[in-house]
Amino acid sequence: MMNVTKRLSAILAAMIMVFCTPLFVFAAGQTELRDDAELFTSEEETQLQAELDAFAQKTGWVAVIYTNNEGKTEDDIKPFANRYYADKYGKTTAGVILTIDMKGRAIDFRTKGDAMYYFGDGRVNTLLDDVQRDMKQGNYYSAAEQFLYYVDHYYDEGIDDDESNENIDLQEKEDNKFLYVVKHYGIVIAGGSIIVAVIVVIVVKNRYKHNGKAGTYDLKKNSKTMLTDKKDIFLTKHVSVTRIRSDSDSSGGSSSSSSGGGGSSGGGSRSF
C-alpha cells in the first residue's frame, strides 16, 4: 500500500509541475539576405549581410531581407511574409523581416516574437514611410539600409510602453496550442487533476487496507477446469503493401501558401 501511495503522489507532483512550471525557449540570432528580385549589387549584398549579422549578434533576433517577384500586393503581402518567416524560423521566434515584392509593387515590414513589442504603431509608420519613399524613387539599397537603421535604433531605444500597439495581431492559439490551453484553462485542469488524483488515492487505500490478510480464497481447492472444445480464432490480420513508384507518379512542386497560418506578428504593409 505504501508503494502505491508513493507512486500516486509522484504522479500528482509531476502533473502540478507540468501546469505550474514556465517554459523557456532560447533561440540564437539568424540572418538571411535573399535577393530573388536582384535589386542589389554584390558589394551592396556584402554590406547588407554584414549589417544583418551584426544586428542579429547584438539582439539575438532573426533578421531577414527578402526581395522577390511573387506578385503580392499591399493587400496580401502580409500573410505571405508572415508564413515565409514562420516556416523557416518558427512562429514565435523573435525577429524582423523586410519583404519587397517588385512585381506586386508592395513592401511589408513584419515583427515576430518579443520583437513585436519594440515596434509600436508610430515606430512602424516611421520605418515604412522612409522605406516606401526610397522604393518609389528606385533607391532599393537605401530602402534596405533604412530598414536596418530603424530596427537597430528602436532596439536600442527599448520598448515604449506609452505607444499604441494596434499593429500587433496576436494569434495565441495558433502560436502554441498547449500554452494557450495552459494559460486559459490551466487552473481548471490542474484543479481537476488534483481532485481526481485524491479520489484515486482514497479508493486505492480503502480497497487495499487489508493488504491481503483477510477474505482469502483457496482457488485450487474450489475450482475445476475441463477442456471441452478447441478452436483457432484469428484476432487480427496484417497485410504489408509496398508501392513501386513509376515515372507517372511524380508531380510538379507548388508555391508556398499565403493564406495565413504564420502565427502572431506585428508591422505593416505599403505599396510603392
C-alpha positions as CSV (number, residue, x, y, z in Angstrom):
1,M,0.0,0.0,0.0
2,M,2.9,2.3,0.8
3,N,4.4,1.9,-2.7
4,V,1.1,2.6,-4.4
5,T,0.6,5.8,-2.4
6,K,4.1,7.0,-3.2
7,R,3.6,6.3,-6.9
8,L,0.3,8.2,-7.0
9,S,1.9,11.1,-5.1
10,A,4.8,11.2,-7.6
11,I,2.3,11.3,-10.5
12,L,0.3,14.1,-8.8
13,A,3.5,16.1,-8.3
14,A,4.5,15.7,-11.9
15,M,1.1,16.9,-13.1
16,I,1.4,20.0,-10.9
17,M,4.8,20.8,-12.3
18,V,3.6,20.5,-15.9
19,F,1.0,23.2,-15.3
20,C,2.9,25.4,-13.0
21,T,6.4,25.5,-14.4
22,P,7.0,28.2,-17.1
23,L,8.6,27.1,-20.4
24,F,11.8,28.9,-21.6
25,V,12.9,28.8,-25.2
26,F,16.2,30.3,-26.3
27,A,16.9,31.0,-30.0
28,A,20.1,32.2,-31.4
29,G,20.0,35.1,-33.9
30,Q,20.0,34.1,-37.6
31,T,20.2,36.2,-40.7
32,E,19.1,35.9,-44.3
33,L,19.6,38.1,-47.3
34,R,17.6,36.7,-50.2
35,D,17.6,38.9,-53.2
36,D,15.5,37.0,-55.7
37,A,14.5,40.3,-57.4
38,E,18.2,41.1,-58.0
39,L,17.9,44.6,-56.6
40,F,21.4,44.8,-55.0
41,T,24.9,44.7,-56.4
42,S,27.4,42.2,-55.0
43,E,29.1,44.9,-53.0
44,E,25.7,46.1,-51.6
45,E,24.8,42.5,-50.7
46,T,28.1,42.1,-48.8
47,Q,27.5,45.3,-46.8
48,L,23.8,44.4,-46.0
49,Q,24.8,40.9,-44.9
50,A,27.4,42.3,-42.6
51,E,24.9,44.7,-41.0
52,L,22.3,41.9,-40.7
53,D,24.9,39.7,-38.9
54,A,25.9,42.5,-36.6
55,F,22.3,43.2,-35.7
56,A,21.5,39.5,-35.1
57,Q,24.5,39.1,-32.9
58,K,23.6,42.2,-30.9
59,T,20.0,41.3,-30.4
60,G,19.7,37.5,-30.6
61,W,16.9,38.1,-33.1
62,V,16.4,36.7,-36.6
63,A,16.9,39.4,-39.3
64,V,15.8,38.9,-42.9
65,I,15.7,40.9,-46.1
66,Y,13.7,39.1,-48.8
67,T,13.1,40.5,-52.3
68,N,11.0,38.6,-54.9
69,N,8.7,38.8,-57.8
70,E,5.8,36.8,-56.4
71,G,3.2,39.4,-57.3
72,K,1.9,40.0,-53.8
73,T,0.2,43.4,-53.4
74,E,-0.3,45.6,-50.3
75,D,-3.4,43.6,-49.5
76,D,-1.9,40.1,-49.5
77,I,1.8,40.5,-48.8
78,K,1.4,40.4,-45.0
79,P,0.3,36.7,-44.8
80,F,2.8,35.7,-47.4
81,A,5.7,37.3,-45.4
82,N,4.4,36.0,-42.1
83,R,4.2,32.5,-43.4
84,Y,7.6,32.7,-45.0
85,Y,9.2,33.7,-41.7
86,A,7.2,31.1,-39.7
87,D,8.1,28.2,-41.9
88,K,11.8,29.0,-41.8
89,Y,12.3,30.3,-38.3
90,G,9.3,29.5,-36.2
91,K,6.0,31.2,-35.4
92,T,7.2,32.7,-32.1
93,T,10.9,33.2,-32.7
94,A,11.8,36.9,-32.1
95,G,12.9,38.7,-35.3
96,V,12.2,41.2,-38.1
97,I,11.8,40.7,-41.8
98,L,11.5,43.2,-44.7
99,T,9.8,41.7,-47.7
100,I,9.9,43.6,-51.1
101,D,7.7,42.3,-54.0
102,M,8.8,44.1,-57.2
103,K,6.0,42.5,-59.3
104,G,3.2,43.4,-56.9
105,R,4.9,46.8,-56.0
106,A,4.5,46.2,-52.3
107,I,6.6,46.1,-49.2
108,D,6.0,44.5,-45.8
109,F,7.7,45.0,-42.5
110,R,7.0,42.2,-40.1
111,T,7.9,41.7,-36.5
112,K,7.8,38.4,-34.6
113,G,8.0,37.1,-31.1
114,D,9.4,39.6,-28.5
115,A,10.4,41.9,-31.3
116,M,6.7,42.8,-31.8
117,Y,6.7,44.9,-28.6
118,Y,9.7,47.1,-29.6
119,F,7.7,48.5,-32.6
120,G,4.6,50.4,-31.6
121,D,2.4,52.0,-34.3
122,G,4.4,55.2,-34.5
123,R,7.7,53.4,-35.0
124,V,6.2,51.1,-37.6
125,N,4.8,54.0,-39.6
126,T,8.1,55.9,-39.4
127,L,10.1,53.0,-40.7
128,L,7.6,52.3,-43.5
129,D,7.4,55.9,-44.5
130,D,11.2,56.1,-45.2
131,V,11.4,52.6,-46.9
132,Q,8.4,53.4,-49.1
133,R,9.8,56.8,-50.1
134,D,13.1,55.2,-51.2
135,M,11.3,52.3,-53.1
136,K,9.2,54.8,-55.0
137,Q,12.4,56.6,-56.1
138,G,14.1,53.4,-57.1
139,N,16.7,53.7,-54.2
140,Y,16.5,50.0,-53.3
141,Y,19.7,49.7,-51.4
142,S,18.8,52.9,-49.4
143,A,15.5,51.3,-48.6
144,A,17.2,48.3,-47.1
145,E,19.5,50.5,-45.2
146,Q,16.6,52.4,-43.7
147,F,15.1,49.2,-42.5
148,L,18.3,48.2,-40.8
149,Y,18.8,51.6,-39.3
150,Y,15.4,51.7,-37.7
151,V,15.3,48.2,-36.3
152,D,18.7,48.8,-34.7
153,H,17.7,52.2,-33.4
154,Y,14.4,51.1,-31.9
155,Y,16.0,48.1,-30.3
156,D,18.4,50.5,-28.6
157,E,15.5,52.7,-27.6
158,G,13.8,49.8,-25.9
159,I,10.1,49.1,-25.5
160,D,7.9,52.2,-25.5
161,D,5.1,51.5,-23.1
162,D,3.3,54.7,-23.9
163,E,2.9,53.9,-27.6
164,S,-0.1,52.0,-29.0
165,N,0.4,48.6,-30.5
166,E,-2.6,48.1,-32.8
167,N,-0.3,46.8,-35.5
168,I,0.2,43.6,-33.5
169,D,-2.0,40.7,-34.5
170,L,-2.0,38.2,-31.7
171,Q,-2.8,34.6,-32.6
172,E,-2.0,32.8,-29.3
173,K,-3.9,29.6,-30.1
174,E,-2.0,29.3,-33.4
175,D,1.4,30.1,-31.9
176,N,1.3,27.3,-29.3
177,K,-1.9,25.4,-28.6
178,F,-0.5,23.8,-25.5
179,L,0.5,27.1,-23.9
180,Y,-2.8,28.6,-25.0
181,V,-4.7,25.9,-23.1
182,V,-2.5,26.2,-20.1
183,K,-2.9,30.0,-20.0
184,H,-6.6,30.0,-20.3
185,Y,-7.6,26.7,-18.7
186,G,-4.6,25.7,-16.7
187,I,-6.1,26.4,-13.3
188,V,-9.2,24.4,-14.1
189,I,-7.3,21.5,-15.5
190,A,-4.8,21.4,-12.6
191,G,-7.6,21.6,-10.0
192,G,-9.5,18.8,-11.7
193,S,-6.4,16.7,-11.9
194,I,-5.7,17.2,-8.2
195,I,-9.3,16.2,-7.3
196,V,-9.1,13.1,-9.5
197,A,-5.7,12.1,-8.0
198,V,-7.0,12.5,-4.4
199,I,-10.1,10.3,-5.2
200,V,-7.9,7.6,-6.7
201,V,-5.6,7.6,-3.7
202,I,-8.6,7.3,-1.3
203,V,-10.2,4.5,-3.4
204,V,-6.9,2.5,-3.7
205,K,-6.2,3.0,0.0
206,N,-9.7,1.7,1.1
207,R,-9.5,-1.2,-1.4
208,Y,-6.2,-2.5,-0.2
209,K,-6.3,-1.6,3.5
210,H,-6.5,-5.3,4.5
211,N,-3.3,-5.9,2.4
212,G,-4.4,-9.5,1.5
213,K,-4.7,-10.7,5.1
214,A,-8.5,-11.1,5.2
215,G,-11.0,-12.7,2.9
216,T,-8.6,-15.2,1.3
217,Y,-9.9,-17.7,-1.2
218,D,-8.5,-21.2,-1.9
219,L,-8.5,-21.2,-5.7
220,K,-7.0,-24.6,-6.1
221,K,-9.5,-26.3,-3.7
222,N,-12.6,-24.6,-5.1
223,S,-12.0,-24.6,-8.8
224,K,-12.2,-27.2,-11.6
225,T,-11.3,-26.9,-15.2
226,M,-12.5,-29.1,-18.1
227,L,-11.4,-28.6,-21.7
228,T,-14.4,-29.5,-23.9
229,D,-13.7,-27.7,-27.2
230,K,-10.8,-26.3,-29.1
231,K,-11.0,-23.6,-31.8
232,D,-8.5,-21.4,-33.6
233,I,-9.6,-17.8,-33.8
234,F,-7.8,-15.1,-35.9
235,L,-7.9,-11.9,-33.8
236,T,-6.1,-9.7,-36.3
237,K,-4.9,-9.7,-39.9
238,H,-1.9,-7.8,-41.1
239,V,-1.2,-7.0,-44.7
240,S,2.0,-5.3,-45.9
241,V,1.9,-3.3,-49.1
242,T,5.0,-1.8,-50.9
243,R,4.3,0.7,-53.6
244,I,6.5,0.7,-56.7
245,R,6.8,4.3,-57.9
246,S,6.8,4.9,-61.6
247,D,7.6,8.0,-63.6
248,S,3.9,8.8,-63.9
249,D,3.7,9.2,-60.1
250,S,5.8,12.3,-59.9
251,S,4.3,15.7,-59.9
252,G,5.4,19.3,-60.0
253,G,6.0,21.4,-56.9
254,S,3.8,24.1,-55.7
255,S,4.5,27.6,-54.2
256,S,4.1,28.3,-50.5
257,S,0.6,29.2,-49.3
258,S,0.0,32.8,-48.4
259,S,-3.4,32.2,-46.8
260,G,-2.1,32.8,-43.3
261,G,-1.1,30.4,-40.5
262,G,2.1,32.2,-39.6
263,G,1.1,33.0,-36.0
264,S,1.2,36.3,-34.2
265,S,3.1,39.2,-35.8
266,G,3.3,43.0,-35.9
267,G,4.2,45.5,-38.6
268,G,2.6,46.9,-41.7
269,S,2.4,46.9,-45.5
270,R,2.7,49.6,-48.1
271,S,2.5,49.9,-51.9
272,F,5.1,51.9,-53.9
